[in-house]
């Protein structure tokens, strides 16, 4: 949430609570291990943030209009929702060919985990997480720019 655009109305606690509600929608959720739980939590948070981004881009919520500061001096951060939707669009493609790298992106970007936390959740080294992160960011950047 720290990397979200200014004026974000979704608080981190609300995001975690919403993700938890989605995770326990079934009566007895079963998680194989810690990594499986964090993976499911990151996916739930990803879906919540994507739903909010889509909602903000709806015409009834202002569409692609930018918010202007009342002082007339500053403009709000440009198109964070559009960037989030672009990453979401190519993340599934990344997961088809490179599932571990996609999992690193979900845990880092949507769950807000550090490299160390991600490495522990996935059971790999911190150096490997950094390599996966660099690869995934480059891959996503190229896919977004080529489309």
MDTraj code that builds the backbone (N, CA, C; nanometers):
import mdtraj as md
import numpy as np

residues = "UNK UNK UNK UNK UNK UNK UNK UNK UNK UNK UNK UNK UNK UNK UNK UNK UNK UNK UNK UNK UNK UNK UNK UNK UNK UNK UNK UNK UNK UNK UNK UNK UNK UNK UNK UNK UNK UNK UNK UNK UNK UNK UNK UNK UNK UNK UNK UNK UNK UNK UNK UNK UNK UNK UNK UNK UNK UNK UNK UNK UNK UNK UNK UNK UNK UNK UNK UNK UNK UNK UNK UNK UNK UNK UNK UNK UNK UNK UNK UNK UNK UNK UNK UNK UNK UNK UNK UNK UNK UNK UNK UNK UNK UNK UNK UNK UNK UNK UNK UNK UNK UNK UNK UNK UNK UNK UNK UNK UNK UNK UNK UNK UNK UNK UNK UNK UNK UNK UNK UNK UNK UNK UNK UNK UNK UNK UNK UNK UNK UNK UNK UNK UNK UNK UNK UNK UNK UNK UNK UNK UNK UNK UNK UNK UNK UNK UNK".split()
xyz = np.array([
    [0.0828, -0.1192, 0.0000],
    [0.0000, 0.0000, 0.0000],
    [0.0872, 0.1256, 0.0000],
    [0.2092, 0.1148, 0.0495],
    [0.2968, 0.2310, 0.0529],
    [0.3296, 0.2788, -0.0875],
    [0.3246, 0.1875, -0.1851],
    [0.3580, 0.2234, -0.3230],
    [0.2371, 0.2659, -0.4043],
    [0.1192, 0.2715, -0.3417],
    [-0.0019, 0.3103, -0.4125],
    [-0.0042, 0.4617, -0.4311],
    [-0.0892, 0.5063, -0.5222],
    [-0.0975, 0.6487, -0.5533],
    [-0.1549, 0.7268, -0.4352],
    [-0.1207, 0.8566, -0.4264],
    [-0.1751, 0.9391, -0.3188],
    [-0.3270, 0.9461, -0.3286],
    [-0.3930, 0.9644, -0.2164],
    [-0.5376, 0.9739, -0.2167],
    [-0.6055, 0.8378, -0.2156],
    [-0.5296, 0.7354, -0.1925],
    [-0.5842, 0.5994, -0.1885],
    [-0.6773, 0.5886, -0.0689],
    [-0.7985, 0.5392, -0.0916],
    [-0.8949, 0.5303, 0.0174],
    [-0.8943, 0.3937, 0.0842],
    [-0.8302, 0.2960, 0.0238],
    [-0.8233, 0.1627, 0.0824],
    [-0.7056, 0.1567, 0.1785],
    [-0.7349, 0.1346, 0.3046],
    [-0.6310, 0.1273, 0.4062],
    [-0.5698, -0.0123, 0.4083],
    [-0.4421, -0.0257, 0.4490],
    [-0.3789, -0.1574, 0.4538],
    [-0.4560, -0.2590, 0.5386],
    [-0.5095, -0.2138, 0.6508],
    [-0.5853, -0.3041, 0.7366],
    [-0.7103, -0.3537, 0.6651],
    [-0.7776, -0.2634, 0.5938],
    [-0.8973, -0.3022, 0.5199],
    [-0.8625, -0.4016, 0.4093],
    [-0.7492, -0.3818, 0.3442],
    [-0.7054, -0.4744, 0.2398],
    [-0.6803, -0.6135, 0.2978],
    [-0.6116, -0.6191, 0.4107],
    [-0.5831, -0.7475, 0.4744],
    [-0.7125, -0.8151, 0.5190],
    [-0.8050, -0.7374, 0.5759],
    [-0.9319, -0.7951, 0.6191],
    [-1.0118, -0.8483, 0.5010],
    [-1.0177, -0.7729, 0.3932],
    [-1.0889, -0.8178, 0.2737],
    [-1.0244, -0.9434, 0.2166],
    [-0.8921, -0.9468, 0.2135],
    [-0.8223, -1.0661, 0.1639],
    [-0.8534, -1.1856, 0.2530],
    [-0.8552, -1.1654, 0.3833],
    [-0.8851, -1.2752, 0.4759],
    [-1.0269, -1.3264, 0.4525],
    [-1.1212, -1.2350, 0.4333],
    [-1.2594, -1.2774, 0.4076],
    [-1.2685, -1.3594, 0.2796],
    [-1.1929, -1.3215, 0.1799],
    [-1.1936, -1.3985, 0.0554],
    [-1.1269, -1.5342, 0.0739],
    [-1.0243, -1.5390, 0.1563],
    [-0.9546, -1.6658, 0.1794],
    [-1.0405, -1.7655, 0.2563],
    [-1.1183, -1.7171, 0.3496],
    [-1.1980, -1.8073, 0.4322],
    [-1.3436, -1.8117, 0.3864],
    [-1.3687, -1.7772, 0.2620],
    [-1.5046, -1.7824, 0.2087],
    [-1.5590, -1.9249, 0.2172],
    [-1.4715, -2.0223, 0.1976],
    [-1.5120, -2.1605, 0.2209],
    [-1.5003, -2.1865, 0.3698],
    [-1.5748, -2.2814, 0.4199],
    [-1.5792, -2.3025, 0.5641],
    [-1.4464, -2.3478, 0.6229],
    [-1.3764, -2.4374, 0.5553],
    [-1.2506, -2.4893, 0.6078],
    [-1.1416, -2.4794, 0.5018],
    [-1.0819, -2.3618, 0.4886],
    [-0.9757, -2.3528, 0.3880],
    [-0.8565, -2.4388, 0.4289],
    [-0.7976, -2.5039, 0.3330],
    [-0.6820, -2.5900, 0.3600],
    [-0.5606, -2.5302, 0.2901],
    [-0.4562, -2.5059, 0.3666],
    [-0.3317, -2.4565, 0.3115],
    [-0.2251, -2.5620, 0.3382],
    [-0.1536, -2.5976, 0.2345],
    [-0.0528, -2.7028, 0.2457],
    [0.0633, -2.6619, 0.3355],
    [0.1039, -2.5346, 0.3242],
    [0.2170, -2.4865, 0.4024],
    [0.2146, -2.3338, 0.4030],
    [0.3142, -2.2755, 0.4621],
    [0.3242, -2.1294, 0.4722],
    [0.3281, -2.0628, 0.3351],
    [0.4043, -2.1209, 0.2437],
    [0.4156, -2.0647, 0.1088],
    [0.2802, -2.0670, 0.0386],
    [0.2049, -2.1731, 0.0545],
    [0.0732, -2.1828, -0.0080],
    [-0.0205, -2.0761, 0.0481],
    [-0.0164, -2.0538, 0.1801],
    [-0.0991, -1.9509, 0.2415],
    [-0.0648, -1.8123, 0.1874],
    [0.0661, -1.7798, 0.1856],
    [0.1061, -1.6475, 0.1384],
    [0.0756, -1.6299, -0.0096],
    [0.0870, -1.7360, -0.0858],
    [0.0528, -1.7301, -0.2275],
    [-0.0956, -1.6988, -0.2452],
    [-0.1797, -1.7675, -0.1691],
    [-0.3237, -1.7430, -0.1762],
    [-0.3579, -1.6027, -0.1285],
    [-0.2915, -1.5565, -0.0225],
    [-0.3160, -1.4216, 0.0289],
    [-0.2742, -1.3159, -0.0727],
    [-0.1591, -1.3356, -0.1357],
    [-0.1124, -1.2402, -0.2366],
    [-0.2084, -1.2362, -0.3551],
    [-0.2576, -1.3514, -0.3960],
    [-0.3525, -1.3563, -0.5076],
    [-0.4827, -1.2857, -0.4700],
    [-0.5297, -1.3049, -0.3466],
    [-0.6513, -1.2372, -0.3015],
    [-0.6315, -1.0861, -0.2999],
    [-0.5160, -1.0403, -0.2499],
    [-0.4882, -0.8964, -0.2478],
    [-0.4767, -0.8415, -0.3889],
    [-0.4156, -0.9179, -0.4764],
    [-0.4037, -0.8765, -0.6161],
    [-0.5422, -0.8546, -0.6759],
    [-0.6319, -0.9488, -0.6549],
    [-0.7656, -0.9386, -0.7115],
    [-0.8425, -0.8203, -0.6524],
    [-0.8249, -0.7939, -0.5244],
    [-0.8922, -0.6802, -0.4616],
    [-0.8418, -0.5497, -0.5220],
    [-0.7091, -0.5353, -0.5343],
    [-0.6523, -0.4125, -0.5906],
    [-0.6914, -0.3954, -0.7373],
    [-0.6972, -0.5050, -0.8125],
    [-0.7382, -0.4971, -0.9533],
    [-0.8841, -0.4556, -0.9628],
    [-0.9697, -0.5134, -0.8788],
    [-1.1113, -0.4750, -0.8786],
    [-1.1281, -0.3269, -0.8469],
    [-1.0504, -0.2773, -0.7507],
    [-1.0581, -0.1347, -0.7156],
    [-1.0077, -0.0469, -0.8295],
    [-0.8996, -0.0898, -0.8961],
    [-0.8467, -0.0122, -1.0078],
    [-0.9478, -0.0067, -1.1214],
    [-1.0100, -0.1195, -1.1519],
    [-1.1127, -0.1216, -1.2568],
    [-1.2294, -0.0328, -1.2191],
    [-1.2677, -0.0380, -1.0931],
    [-1.3790, 0.0432, -1.0461],
    [-1.3480, 0.1920, -1.0610],
    [-1.2262, 0.2305, -1.0262],
    [-1.1876, 0.3714, -1.0364],
    [-1.1864, 0.4206, -1.1803],
    [-1.1612, 0.3301, -1.2743],
    [-1.1581, 0.3687, -1.4149],
    [-1.2963, 0.3688, -1.4785],
    [-1.3983, 0.3220, -1.4064],
    [-1.5345, 0.3275, -1.4576],
    [-1.5757, 0.4729, -1.4765],
    [-1.6604, 0.4959, -1.5734],
    [-1.7051, 0.6325, -1.6026],
    [-1.7762, 0.6938, -1.4828],
    [-1.8538, 0.6156, -1.4106],
    [-1.9261, 0.6710, -1.2968],
    [-1.8335, 0.7124, -1.1833],
    [-1.7078, 0.6669, -1.1867],
    [-1.6094, 0.7062, -1.0856],
    [-1.5083, 0.8053, -1.1416],
    [-1.5380, 0.8639, -1.2540],
    [-1.4492, 0.9635, -1.3110],
    [-1.3707, 0.9154, -1.4300],
    [-1.3778, 0.7858, -1.4612],
    [-1.3082, 0.7335, -1.5787],
    [-1.1606, 0.7645, -1.5750],
    [-1.1102, 0.8150, -1.6835],
    [-0.9675, 0.8454, -1.6923],
    [-0.9363, 0.9903, -1.6568],
    [-1.0328, 1.0605, -1.5979],
    [-1.0084, 1.1987, -1.5578],
    [-0.9090, 1.2023, -1.4437],
    [-0.8246, 1.3038, -1.4430],
    [-0.7267, 1.3175, -1.3361],
    [-0.7769, 1.4164, -1.2329],
    [-0.7481, 1.3862, -1.1075],
    [-0.7865, 1.4736, -0.9985],
    [-0.6890, 1.5910, -0.9932],
    [-0.7418, 1.7111, -0.9753],
    [-0.6593, 1.8319, -0.9675],
    [-0.6618, 1.8823, -0.8240],
    [-0.5430, 1.9159, -0.7713],
    [-0.5331, 1.9692, -0.6364],
    [-0.6090, 2.1009, -0.6296],
    [-0.6771, 2.1243, -0.5181],
    [-0.7583, 2.2448, -0.5048],
    [-0.6760, 2.3725, -0.5120],
    [-0.5509, 2.3663, -0.4747],
    [-0.4665, 2.4849, -0.4839],
    [-0.4304, 2.5162, -0.6282],
    [-0.4548, 2.4217, -0.7172],
    [-0.4242, 2.4435, -0.8573],
    [-0.2760, 2.4318, -0.8892],
    [-0.1956, 2.3860, -0.7944],
    [-0.0525, 2.3797, -0.8180],
    [-0.0060, 2.2408, -0.8585],
    [-0.0644, 2.1378, -0.7996],
    [-0.0173, 2.0024, -0.8234],
    [-0.1274, 1.9166, -0.8836],
    [-0.0834, 1.8197, -0.9623],
    [-0.1771, 1.7208, -1.0143],
    [-0.1531, 1.5899, -0.9412],
    [-0.2576, 1.5102, -0.9317],
    [-0.2451, 1.3793, -0.8663],
    [-0.1548, 1.2896, -0.9497],
    [-0.1057, 1.1836, -0.8893],
    [-0.0184, 1.0884, -0.9580],
    [-0.0889, 1.0335, -1.0817],
    [-0.0202, 1.0274, -1.1940],
    [-0.0843, 0.9884, -1.3186],
    [-0.1077, 0.8379, -1.3288],
    [-0.2280, 0.7992, -1.3525],
    [-0.2691, 0.6682, -1.4015],
    [-0.2105, 0.5475, -1.3283],
    [-0.2070, 0.5505, -1.1970],
    [-0.1584, 0.4334, -1.1233],
    [-0.2464, 0.3121, -1.1500],
    [-0.3785, 0.3354, -1.1612],
    [-0.4696, 0.2239, -1.1853],
    [-0.4417, 0.1602, -1.3209],
    [-0.4132, 0.2420, -1.4211],
    [-0.3850, 0.1890, -1.5544],
    [-0.2565, 0.1057, -1.5540],
    [-0.1561, 0.1505, -1.4797],
    [-0.0322, 0.0732, -1.4692],
    [-0.0563, -0.0593, -1.3984],
    [-0.1366, -0.0560, -1.2932],
    [-0.1682, -0.1772, -1.2193],
    [-0.2433, -0.2763, -1.3079],
    [-0.3381, -0.2265, -1.3868],
    [-0.4123, -0.3137, -1.4781],
    [-0.3217, -0.3702, -1.5872],
    [-0.2262, -0.2918, -1.6336],
    [-0.1317, -0.3404, -1.7351],
    [-0.0461, -0.4532, -1.6781],
    [0.0024, -0.4367, -1.5552],
    [0.0818, -0.5425, -1.4912],
    [-0.0048, -0.6667, -1.4716],
    [-0.1275, -0.6463, -1.4266],
    [-0.2194, -0.7583, -1.4070],
    [-0.2421, -0.8341, -1.5375],
    [-0.2547, -0.7609, -1.6470],
    [-0.2799, -0.8235, -1.7763],
    [-0.1689, -0.9154, -1.8223],
    [-0.0456, -0.8803, -1.7942],
    [0.0662, -0.9638, -1.8405],
    [0.1156, -1.0615, -1.7336],
    [0.0701, -1.0453, -1.6097],
    [0.1160, -1.1334, -1.5027],
    [0.0709, -1.2775, -1.5254],
    [-0.0487, -1.2963, -1.5772],
    [-0.0955, -1.4325, -1.6063],
    [-0.0133, -1.4951, -1.7178],
    [0.0272, -1.4151, -1.8163],
    [0.1125, -1.4667, -1.9235],
    [0.2496, -1.5076, -1.8686],
    [0.3029, -1.4261, -1.7769],
    [0.4305, -1.4595, -1.7140],
    [0.4185, -1.5904, -1.6367],
    [0.3060, -1.6099, -1.5673],
    [0.2869, -1.7292, -1.4854],
    [0.2813, -1.8563, -1.5698],
    [0.2392, -1.8458, -1.6948],
    [0.2324, -1.9642, -1.7809],
    [0.3710, -2.0212, -1.8078],
    [0.4677, -1.9344, -1.8356],
    [0.6024, -1.9786, -1.8695],
    [0.6988, -1.9759, -1.7513],
    [0.6747, -1.8863, -1.6575],
    [0.7668, -1.8676, -1.5447],
    [0.6864, -1.8534, -1.4150],
    [0.6307, -1.9629, -1.3631],
    [0.5415, -1.9529, -1.2467],
    [0.6094, -1.9015, -1.1193],
    [0.7334, -1.9391, -1.0961],
    [0.8007, -1.8935, -0.9735],
    [0.8266, -1.7442, -0.9778],
    [0.8684, -1.6947, -1.0942],
    [0.8914, -1.5511, -1.1074],
    [0.7612, -1.4732, -1.0889],
    [0.6518, -1.5265, -1.1422],
    [0.5222, -1.4613, -1.1249],
    [0.4811, -1.4616, -0.9778],
    [0.5121, -1.5685, -0.9077],
    [0.4800, -1.5764, -0.7654],
    [0.5597, -1.4722, -0.6873],
    [0.6848, -1.4514, -0.7249],
    [0.7665, -1.3484, -0.6595],
    [0.7032, -1.2112, -0.6801],
    [0.6558, -1.1831, -0.8010],
    [0.5917, -1.0540, -0.8296],
    [0.4666, -1.0385, -0.7430],
    [0.3853, -1.1425, -0.7343],
    [0.2635, -1.1336, -0.6534],
    [0.2968, -1.1069, -0.5070],
    [0.3932, -1.1797, -0.4546],
    [0.4273, -1.1627, -0.3133],
    [0.4900, -1.0260, -0.2868],
    [0.5772, -0.9810, -0.3748],
    [0.6437, -0.8515, -0.3545],
    [0.5473, -0.7360, -0.3805],
    [0.4755, -0.7412, -0.4929],
    [0.3943, -0.6276, -0.5365],
    [0.2603, -0.6211, -0.4640],
    [0.1930, -0.7344, -0.4511],
    [0.0581, -0.7312, -0.3966],
    [0.0524, -0.7623, -0.2472],
    [0.1422, -0.8447, -0.1974],
    [0.1435, -0.8744, -0.0542],
    [0.2396, -0.7824, 0.0205],
    [0.3245, -0.7090, -0.0518],
    [0.4148, -0.6133, 0.0105],
    [0.5297, -0.6763, 0.0865],
    [0.5649, -0.7982, 0.0498],
    [0.6734, -0.8668, 0.1204],
    [0.8098, -0.8148, 0.0759],
    [0.9057, -0.8247, 0.1641],
    [1.0433, -0.7904, 0.1309],
    [1.1073, -0.9102, 0.0601],
    [1.2289, -0.8899, 0.0110],
    [1.3012, -1.0009, -0.0521],
    [1.3202, -1.1160, 0.0467],
    [1.3540, -1.0831, 0.1706],
    [1.3781, -1.1847, 0.2716],
    [1.2505, -1.2626, 0.3035],
    [1.1397, -1.1918, 0.3193],
    [1.0129, -1.2576, 0.3483],
    [0.9680, -1.3457, 0.2313],
    [0.9884, -1.2955, 0.1101],
    [0.9518, -1.3726, -0.0090],
    [1.0362, -1.4989, -0.0183],
    [1.1656, -1.4859, 0.0068],
    [1.2549, -1.6020, 0.0016],
    [1.2117, -1.7066, 0.1036],
    [1.1770, -1.6628, 0.2229],
    [1.1343, -1.7564, 0.3268],
    [1.0028, -1.8241, 0.2888],
    [0.9094, -1.7471, 0.2336],
    [0.7795, -1.8035, 0.1960],
    [0.7924, -1.9048, 0.0825],
    [0.8833, -1.8800, -0.0103],
    [0.8995, -1.9692, -0.1247],
    [1.0050, -2.0769, -0.1019],
    [1.0840, -2.0635, 0.0034],
    [1.1867, -2.1617, 0.0333],
    [1.3055, -2.1553, -0.0604],
    [1.3405, -2.0336, -0.1029],
    [1.4575, -2.0137, -0.1886],
    [1.5465, -1.9081, -0.1248],
    [1.6630, -1.8856, -0.1833],
    [1.7553, -1.7866, -0.1278],
    [1.7114, -1.6446, -0.1654],
    [1.7613, -1.5482, -0.0889],
    [1.7321, -1.4073, -0.1161],
    [1.7903, -1.3687, -0.2523],
    [1.9081, -1.4187, -0.2844],
    [1.9693, -1.3893, -0.4148],
    [1.8811, -1.4398, -0.5290],
    [1.8214, -1.5571, -0.5104],
    [1.7338, -1.6117, -0.6130],
    [1.6096, -1.5251, -0.6291],
    [1.5537, -1.4772, -0.5176],
    [1.4377, -1.3885, -0.5238],
    [1.4733, -1.2611, -0.5992],
    [1.5911, -1.2047, -0.5724],
    [1.6348, -1.0834, -0.6439],
    [1.6484, -1.1109, -0.7928],
    [1.7043, -1.2261, -0.8281],
    [1.7169, -1.2621, -0.9703],
    [1.5799, -1.2781, -1.0349],
    [1.4901, -1.3481, -0.9664],
    [1.3547, -1.3669, -1.0193],
    [1.2835, -1.2330, -1.0351],
    [1.2997, -1.1446, -0.9360],
    [1.2354, -1.0130, -0.9388],
    [1.2866, -0.9313, -1.0572],
    [1.4175, -0.9300, -1.0758],
    [1.4763, -0.8551, -1.1873],
    [1.4268, -0.9095, -1.3208],
    [1.4287, -1.0412, -1.3345],
    [1.3805, -1.1032, -1.4579],
    [1.2344, -1.0687, -1.4824],
    [1.1497, -1.0852, -1.3795],
    [1.0063, -1.0616, -1.3950],
    [0.9765, -0.9162, -1.4282],
    [1.0437, -0.8235, -1.3622],
    [1.0214, -0.6812, -1.3909],
    [1.0600, -0.6477, -1.5342],
    [1.1719, -0.6998, -1.5790],
    [1.2150, -0.6764, -1.7165],
    [1.1172, -0.7379, -1.8146],
    [1.0741, -0.8600, -1.7883],
    [0.9810, -0.9299, -1.8753],
    [0.8490, -0.8549, -1.8845],
    [0.7963, -0.8118, -1.7692],
    [0.6680, -0.7382, -1.7656],
    [0.6817, -0.6044, -1.8374],
    [0.7911, -0.5336, -1.8140],
    [0.8143, -0.4050, -1.8793],
    [0.8150, -0.4216, -2.0317],
    [0.8864, -0.5234, -2.0798],
    [0.8925, -0.5469, -2.2242],
    [0.7563, -0.5844, -2.2814],
    [0.6824, -0.6675, -2.2106],
    [0.5482, -0.7076, -2.2589],
    [0.4543, -0.5878, -2.2660],
    [0.4581, -0.5022, -2.1655],
    [0.3696, -0.3853, -2.1642],
    [0.4077, -0.2897, -2.2757],
    [0.5366, -0.2688, -2.2967],
    [0.5794, -0.1749, -2.4010],
    [0.5580, -0.2292, -2.5419],
    [0.5578, -0.3620, -2.5574],
    [0.5387, -0.4204, -2.6896],
    [0.3918, -0.4368, -2.7260],
    [0.3031, -0.4161, -2.6312],
    [0.1609, -0.4326, -2.6638],
    [0.0930, -0.3031, -2.6935],
])
top = md.Topology()
chain = top.add_chain()
for i, resn in enumerate(residues, 1):
    res = top.add_residue(resn, chain, resSeq=i)
    for name in ("N", "CA", "C"):
        top.add_atom(name, md.element.get_by_symbol(name[0]), res)
traj = md.Trajectory(xyz[None], top)
